[in-house]
Amino acid sequence: MIIETIRMRHSTRKFLSYDLSAEEKERLMNFFRELPTLHSLHLKWTLRDLNKGSGVIFAPCPEKPNCLVEYGFQGEIIVLEVTKMGLGSCWNAGIREEGSPAGIILGKEDSGKVTLNDVLTGMGRRKELKSLVEGPLPKDERLLQILESCRLAPSSMNMQPWRFNVQNGDLYIWTKGNVIGGGHWIDLGIVLSHAYITALEFFSKVSIEKAAGDKYRVIMS
């Protein structure tokens, strides 16, 4: 199940010297072409050697909320595919190649090394689910699994800015209003991707639409 991949997925800070094989590169390039979209924006993802890890994945995207949310949505689905390949990865907002808002570094993890970023972000610890959900937790085990996959999503500096609410079987997701800068839009796209791909394992039809304000509604049937 995808939740197992999500549990394995973590931000890799140190990478071993490793060259991707031709098969690994081809798998990624094919995967880029099959990505689902959130706002029908087909981003042009590419993999390039930038002397970071085994490569960096990025796509051009203007600094507009819709594109940034889409960027996080598609990019995190790529990250989970990278995880399935047995590789490590890390979002990096300092990489802004060719109009991209962030890059995704991938490669073989050099495990056992703690970085300053690990310390500053609490070693990637996540908040308890009940602190992120407004209203009662759903009793439906499927919805709880989807919420758990959202809880485990990564975010800039591990701020975990999102909030969740379940109404009539639909899941509403948004970010806190006091988050400054554009990074939280990417974070919102990332958590929406976790909700979407996990929901697909439990429901035959899953769609995401804009709701009131900056909220998104995940519809499942």
Secondary structure in CASP SS format (residue, H / E / C, confidence):
PFRMAT SS
TARGET T0000
AUTHOR 0000-0000-0000
METHOD secondary structure of the structure
MODEL  1
M C 1.00
I H 1.00
I H 1.00
E H 1.00
T H 1.00
I H 1.00
R H 1.00
M H 1.00
R C 1.00
H C 1.00
S E 1.00
T C 1.00
R C 1.00
K C 1.00
F E 1.00
L C 1.00
S C 1.00
Y C 1.00
D C 1.00
L C 1.00
S C 1.00
A H 1.00
E H 1.00
E H 1.00
K H 1.00
E H 1.00
R H 1.00
L H 1.00
M H 1.00
N H 1.00
F H 1.00
F H 1.00
R H 1.00
E C 1.00
L C 1.00
P C 1.00
T C 1.00
L C 1.00
H C 1.00
S C 1.00
L C 1.00
H C 1.00
L C 1.00
K C 1.00
W C 1.00
T E 1.00
L E 1.00
R E 1.00
D C 1.00
L C 1.00
N C 1.00
K C 1.00
G C 1.00
S C 1.00
G E 1.00
V E 1.00
I E 1.00
F E 1.00
A C 1.00
P C 1.00
C C 1.00
P C 1.00
E C 1.00
K C 1.00
P H 1.00
N H 1.00
C H 1.00
L H 1.00
V H 1.00
E H 1.00
Y H 1.00
G H 1.00
F H 1.00
Q H 1.00
G H 1.00
E H 1.00
I H 1.00
I H 1.00
V H 1.00
L H 1.00
E H 1.00
V H 1.00
T H 1.00
K H 1.00
M C 1.00
G C 1.00
L C 1.00
G E 1.00
S E 1.00
C E 1.00
W E 1.00
N E 1.00
A C 1.00
G C 1.00
I C 1.00
R C 1.00
E H 1.00
E H 1.00
G H 1.00
S C 1.00
P C 1.00
A C 1.00
G E 1.00
I E 1.00
I E 1.00
L E 1.00
G E 1.00
K C 1.00
E E 1.00
D C 1.00
S C 1.00
G C 1.00
K C 1.00
V C 1.00
T C 1.00
L H 1.00
N H 1.00
D H 1.00
V H 1.00
L H 1.00
T C 1.00
G H 1.00
M H 1.00
G H 1.00
R C 1.00
R C 1.00
K C 1.00
E C 1.00
L H 1.00
K H 1.00
S H 1.00
L C 1.00
V E 1.00
E C 1.00
G C 1.00
P C 1.00
L C 1.00
P C 1.00
K C 1.00
D C 1.00
E H 1.00
R H 1.00
L H 1.00
L H 1.00
Q H 1.00
I H 1.00
L H 1.00
E H 1.00
S H 1.00
C H 1.00
R H 1.00
L C 1.00
A C 1.00
P C 1.00
S C 1.00
S H 1.00
M H 1.00
N H 1.00
M C 1.00
Q C 1.00
P C 1.00
W E 1.00
R E 1.00
F E 1.00
N E 1.00
V E 1.00
Q E 1.00
N C 1.00
G C 1.00
D E 1.00
L E 1.00
Y E 1.00
I E 1.00
W E 1.00
T E 1.00
K C 1.00
G C 1.00
N C 1.00
V C 1.00
I C 1.00
G C 1.00
G C 1.00
G H 1.00
H H 1.00
W H 1.00
I H 1.00
D H 1.00
L H 1.00
G H 1.00
I H 1.00
V H 1.00
L H 1.00
S H 1.00
H H 1.00
A H 1.00
Y H 1.00
I H 1.00
T H 1.00
A H 1.00
L C 1.00
E C 1.00
F C 1.00
F C 1.00
S C 1.00
K C 1.00
V E 1.00
S E 1.00
I E 1.00
E E 1.00
K E 1.00
A C 1.00
A C 1.00
G C 1.00
D C 1.00
K C 1.00
Y E 1.00
R E 1.00
V E 1.00
I E 1.00
M E 1.00
S C 1.00
END
